[in-house]
Amino acid sequence: MHKRSLGLTLVSGLALVVTACSGGSTPSPSASTPAASASAPAASESTAPSASTTAMKPIKVGVVTDVGQLEDKSFNQSSNEGAKAAATESGGSHDVIVTQAISDYAGNIQTLIDADFDVIVTVGFLIGTDTAKAAKANPDIKFVGVDQGVCVDETGAPDPTFACKGDAATLIPNYQGIVFAEAQPGYLAGIVAASISKSGTIAAVGGTNVPAVVNYWRGYENGAKSIKSDIKVLYQETDPNPAVGFNDPAKGKTIAGTFISGGADVVFQIAGLTGQGALEAVCAADGVWGIGVDVDQAVSLPNLSKCIVTSAEKKLVDTVKAVVLSVASDTFKAGTVAYNAASEPPAIGLSSFHDNAALITPDIQAKIDTALEGLKAGTLDPCAPIKCTVAGT
């Protein structure tokens, strides 16, 4: 669905975009989706900002989604819901542009700038470069980038080398990049997968190997191996082009079916709409369980809830809402801000087990709880021993 009320129809094409890195990996990296660099932008830890006790001003909030659908039951939808809730709570207004292809990211952002929005929320790693450029050129507008580390050079320009030598919070003080520690919920999902697997083989279906996908995947692998060191973890990227990688449920179903035929009895989807196809394959098989991503997909995909054990969640709605509301209360924080298990409230976790709670024994729950405490304390690294990089090293 292409949803908007700005009176324009926007289309997009393909562009090479680079943005700050929060870790990334894949068996076959694509030139258009660079892997993480060791020189990632420094991220400050954060409690979710609260505007509940502070006087707020009405704000006009616009959202530019990542490529795909608004009602994706996952990333785009949840980010937009958080922004819309913030606009409503502040007494302001909201609108959204659904991106159809990558090359129109900048044009979509400019449309909201021209319409005098107070806050522009852009969704996804790949739109980060265009967001940084727009923020630098429009200092009177606040920008919130979901899944975007802010990596700039000494002039405040996006840094394609990932040296990140510029102080983003100082050079672009109107731009916050929200980064989630996806490896953390991935790790917890891996504990669940290994604990309930009877075959000793589990799998993950990735969309495109942007850092968030790879962090989930490698965290999942490490979590599983913390339970069973010899467990086999299968993985496949759907397509290096995100317009395809996250929007091809038929291919997701095929990939998952191949994994299931190869013995996998737990499949973690990390692929947006493509992943819905993967979960459909899971539900069509006997004795196979699925794990959702980003949101509680047993709720967002009720027709598939019978075979979804849990979901590796980023608390997207709550976090985006809180950051947007910080603009309304003049408590906005610039730069790359990390949201993770230590955030208050926690910004990541596992969703409810719902009707499949019987699968989670007290022993499994104890292992999940112990790991979560380690993640909160910083004593457990979800990117070890396998690193959250393309090669895993």
C-alpha positions in Angstrom: 0.0 0.0 0.0 1.3 3.4 -1.0 -0.1 5.7 1.7 0.2 9.5 1.7 -1.9 12.6 1.8 0.6 15.0 0.4 -0.9 14.8 -3.1 2.2 13.4 -4.8 3.0 10.0 -6.2 6.6 9.1 -5.6 8.7 6.3 -7.2 12.2 5.2 -6.5 15.1 3.4 -8.2 18.5 2.1 -7.0 21.3 4.1 -5.5 24.4 3.2 -3.6 24.0 4.5 -0.1 26.3 4.1 2.8 25.7 4.8 6.4 27.2 4.2 9.7 27.9 0.6 10.7 26.5 -1.4 13.6 28.0 -4.7 12.5 27.3 -6.8 9.4 28.0 -10.1 7.8 27.0 -12.5 5.1 28.4 -15.5 3.3 28.5 -13.5 0.1 28.7 -9.7 0.7 27.3 -7.3 -1.8 29.1 -4.2 -2.9 25.9 -2.2 -2.4 25.5 -3.3 1.2 28.9 -2.7 2.9 29.9 -4.8 5.8 30.5 -3.3 9.2 33.8 -1.6 9.9 35.8 -1.7 13.0 35.5 2.1 13.1 31.8 2.3 13.9 30.3 5.6 15.1 30.4 5.9 18.8 27.0 5.3 20.3 25.8 6.6 23.6 23.8 4.2 25.8 20.3 5.4 26.4 17.3 5.1 28.6 14.2 5.7 26.4 13.5 9.4 26.7 10.3 10.3 28.5 8.2 13.3 27.8 5.3 12.4 30.1 6.2 14.9 32.8 7.4 17.7 30.6 5.2 20.2 28.8 5.0 19.4 25.1 4.4 21.4 22.0 2.4 20.0 19.1 4.6 18.6 16.4 4.1 17.8 12.7 5.7 14.3 12.2 6.5 12.8 8.8 7.8 9.3 8.1 9.7 8.0 5.1 9.6 4.2 5.2 12.2 1.7 3.8 11.4 0.0 0.5 8.4 -2.2 0.7 5.0 -2.0 2.2 3.7 0.1 5.1 1.6 -2.8 6.5 4.6 -5.2 6.6 3.6 -6.5 10.1 7.1 -5.6 11.1 9.7 -2.9 10.7 8.1 -0.2 8.6 4.7 -0.6 10.3 6.0 -0.5 13.8 8.3 2.5 13.2 5.4 4.4 11.7 3.0 3.5 14.5 5.5 4.9 17.0 5.8 8.1 15.1 2.1 8.5 14.7 1.5 7.8 18.4 4.0 10.5 19.3 2.3 13.0 17.0 -1.1 12.2 18.4 0.2 12.5 22.1 1.8 15.9 21.4 -1.4 17.2 19.8 0.2 17.4 16.4 -0.2 15.7 13.0 1.3 12.8 11.1 1.9 11.7 7.5 3.9 8.9 5.8 5.5 8.3 2.5 6.0 4.6 1.5 9.2 4.2 -0.5 8.9 2.0 -3.5 12.5 1.9 -4.6 15.8 3.1 -3.1 16.7 6.0 -5.5 13.9 8.1 -4.3 14.9 8.2 -0.6 16.2 11.8 -1.0 13.1 12.9 -2.9 10.8 11.5 -0.3 12.6 13.2 2.4 12.6 16.5 0.5 8.9 16.3 0.0 8.4 16.3 3.8 11.0 19.2 4.2 9.0 21.2 1.6 5.8 20.6 3.5 7.3 22.1 6.7 7.4 19.0 9.0 8.9 19.5 12.4 10.2 15.9 12.7 11.1 13.5 9.9 11.6 9.9 10.8 13.4 7.7 8.2 13.3 4.0 8.5 16.2 1.6 7.7 19.9 1.4 7.4 20.0 2.2 3.7 18.3 5.6 3.9 20.9 6.8 6.4 23.2 8.7 4.0 20.3 10.7 2.5 19.0 11.4 6.0 22.3 12.7 7.2 22.6 15.0 4.1 19.1 16.3 4.7 19.6 16.9 8.4 22.8 18.9 7.8 21.1 21.0 5.2 18.0 21.7 7.3 19.1 22.4 10.9 15.7 23.6 11.9 14.1 20.2 11.4 14.7 17.3 13.7 15.5 14.0 12.0 15.2 10.5 13.6 16.8 7.6 11.7 15.7 4.1 12.7 18.5 1.6 12.5 21.0 4.3 11.5 24.4 4.9 13.1 25.4 8.5 12.3 28.9 8.3 10.7 30.3 11.6 9.5 33.7 13.1 8.7 35.1 16.2 10.2 32.8 18.4 8.1 29.7 16.6 9.1 29.3 14.9 5.7 28.4 11.2 5.5 31.6 9.2 5.6 31.7 6.3 3.1 35.0 5.1 4.5 33.4 4.5 7.9 36.3 6.3 9.7 33.6 8.3 11.5 36.1 11.0 12.6 33.4 13.7 13.0 31.4 14.3 16.2 27.9 13.7 14.8 26.1 15.1 17.8 28.0 18.4 17.4 28.1 18.6 13.6 24.5 17.5 13.0 22.7 18.3 16.3 19.3 17.9 14.8 19.8 14.2 13.9 19.5 11.1 16.2 20.4 7.7 14.8 18.6 4.9 16.7 20.5 1.7 16.7 19.3 -1.5 18.4 21.5 -4.3 19.6 19.9 -6.9 17.3 22.5 -9.5 18.3 21.0 -9.5 21.8 17.5 -10.7 21.0 19.0 -12.8 18.3 21.1 -14.5 21.0 18.0 -15.2 23.1 16.2 -16.6 20.1 19.1 -18.9 19.5 18.8 -20.2 23.0 15.2 -21.0 22.4 15.9 -22.6 19.0 18.7 -24.9 20.2 16.7 -25.8 23.3 13.7 -27.0 21.4 15.4 -28.5 18.4 15.3 -32.3 18.2 17.2 -32.6 14.9 20.3 -30.7 15.9 19.8 -28.4 12.9 18.3 -24.9 12.9 18.1 -22.2 10.3 17.7 -18.5 9.6 16.4 -16.8 6.5 17.8 -13.3 5.9 16.5 -10.7 3.6 19.4 -8.5 2.5 22.6 -8.6 4.5 22.4 -5.1 6.0 24.0 -4.9 9.5 20.7 -5.4 11.4 20.0 -8.7 9.6 23.6 -10.0 10.2 23.6 -9.0 13.9 20.4 -11.0 14.4 21.8 -14.0 12.5 25.2 -14.1 14.3 23.6 -13.5 17.7 21.2 -16.3 16.9 24.1 -18.6 16.0 26.1 -17.8 19.2 23.0 -18.2 21.4 22.3 -21.6 19.9 25.9 -22.8 20.3 25.9 -21.7 23.9 23.3 -24.4 24.4 24.6 -27.1 22.0 28.1 -26.4 20.8 27.7 -28.9 17.9 24.4 -27.6 16.6 24.2 -26.9 12.9 23.0 -23.4 11.9 22.0 -22.9 8.3 21.7 -19.4 6.8 20.9 -17.8 3.4 20.5 -14.2 2.3 17.5 -13.9 0.0 18.8 -11.2 -2.3 21.5 -8.5 -2.1 18.9 -6.0 -3.5 16.8 -5.0 -0.5 13.8 -4.2 -2.7 13.8 -7.9 -3.5 15.4 -9.3 -0.3 12.7 -8.1 2.0 9.7 -8.4 -0.3 9.7 -11.8 -1.8 7.6 -14.2 0.3 7.6 -16.9 -2.4 11.4 -17.0 -2.3 11.4 -17.0 1.5 9.0 -19.9 1.5 11.3 -21.8 -1.0 14.5 -21.1 1.1 12.8 -22.2 4.3 11.4 -25.3 2.6 14.9 -26.3 1.5 16.2 -25.8 5.0 13.4 -27.9 6.4 14.1 -30.7 3.9 17.7 -30.5 5.1 16.7 -31.3 8.6 16.1 -27.9 10.2 13.3 -28.0 12.7 13.5 -24.3 13.9 13.6 -21.4 11.4 14.2 -17.8 12.4 13.0 -15.3 9.8 15.0 -12.1 9.4 13.5 -11.0 6.2 10.4 -8.8 6.4 7.7 -9.8 4.0 10.1 -12.5 2.6 10.2 -14.0 6.1 6.4 -14.3 6.2 6.8 -16.8 3.4 9.5 -18.6 5.5 7.0 -18.9 8.4 4.3 -20.2 6.0 6.7 -23.0 5.1 7.3 -23.7 8.7 3.6 -23.9 9.5 3.1 -26.3 6.5 5.6 -28.7 7.9 5.2 -31.2 10.8 7.4 -30.8 13.9 8.9 -27.5 12.8 8.9 -24.2 14.7 9.3 -20.6 13.6 10.7 -17.5 15.3 9.6 -14.1 14.2 11.5 -10.8 14.1 11.3 -7.1 15.2 7.8 -7.4 16.6 5.6 -10.1 18.2 4.7 -11.9 15.0 2.4 -14.3 16.7 0.2 -11.2 17.1 0.9 -9.5 13.8 0.5 -12.7 11.8 -2.2 -14.5 13.8 -2.8 -17.0 11.0 0.7 -18.3 11.6 0.7 -18.0 15.4 0.3 -21.8 15.9 3.9 -22.4 14.8 5.6 -19.2 16.0 7.3 -20.0 19.3 8.5 -16.4 20.0 9.9 -13.4 18.2 13.2 -11.6 18.6 12.0 -8.1 19.3 13.2 -4.6 19.0 10.7 -2.4 20.9 10.2 -0.2 17.8 6.9 1.4 18.6 7.9 2.4 22.1 11.4 3.6 21.2 10.4 5.6 18.1 7.5 7.2 20.0 9.8 8.2 22.9 12.4 9.7 20.7 9.9 11.7 18.6 8.2 12.9 21.8 11.6 14.1 23.0 11.4 16.7 20.3 8.0 17.9 21.6 9.5 18.2 25.1 12.8 19.8 24.0 14.8 16.9 25.4 16.0 15.6 22.0 19.5 13.9 22.0 21.6 14.0 18.9 24.1 11.5 17.5 24.0 7.7 17.5 22.1 6.4 20.5 22.1 2.7 21.3 19.0 1.0 22.6 19.5 -2.5 24.1 18.8 -4.8 27.1 20.2 -2.2 29.5 17.9 0.6 28.3 15.1 1.5 30.7 12.7 0.1 29.7 14.6 -2.7 27.9 14.6 -1.9 24.1 15.0 -5.6 23.1 13.8 -9.0 24.2 11.7 -12.0 23.3 8.0 -11.8 22.8 5.5 -13.9 24.7 5.4 -17.6 23.9 1.6 -17.5 23.8 0.0 -20.8 23.0 3.4 -22.5 22.7 4.5 -21.7 26.2 4.5 -25.4 27.0 7.7 -25.8 24.9 9.6 -23.6 27.3 10.5 -25.6 30.3 11.7 -24.0 33.6 15.2 -25.0 32.6 15.0 -23.2 29.2 13.4 -20.1 30.9 16.2 -20.1 33.4 18.8 -20.1 30.6 17.0 -17.2 28.9 16.8 -15.2 32.1 20.5 -15.8 32.9 21.5 -14.7 29.4 19.3 -11.6 29.6 20.8 -10.5 32.8 24.3 -11.0 31.3 23.3 -8.8 28.3 21.9 -6.1 30.7 25.1 -6.2 32.7 27.4 -6.2 29.7 29.1 -9.4 30.8 27.7 -11.5 27.9 28.8 -10.6 24.4 26.3 -11.9 21.8 28.8 -11.4 19.1 31.2 -14.0 20.5 32.8 -16.3 19.8 31.4 -15.8 16.2 31.8 -12.1 15.4 28.9 -10.1 13.9 30.7 -9.6 10.7 30.5 -11.0 7.2 33.1 -13.7 7.8 32.2 -14.3 11.4 35.8 -13.3 12.4 
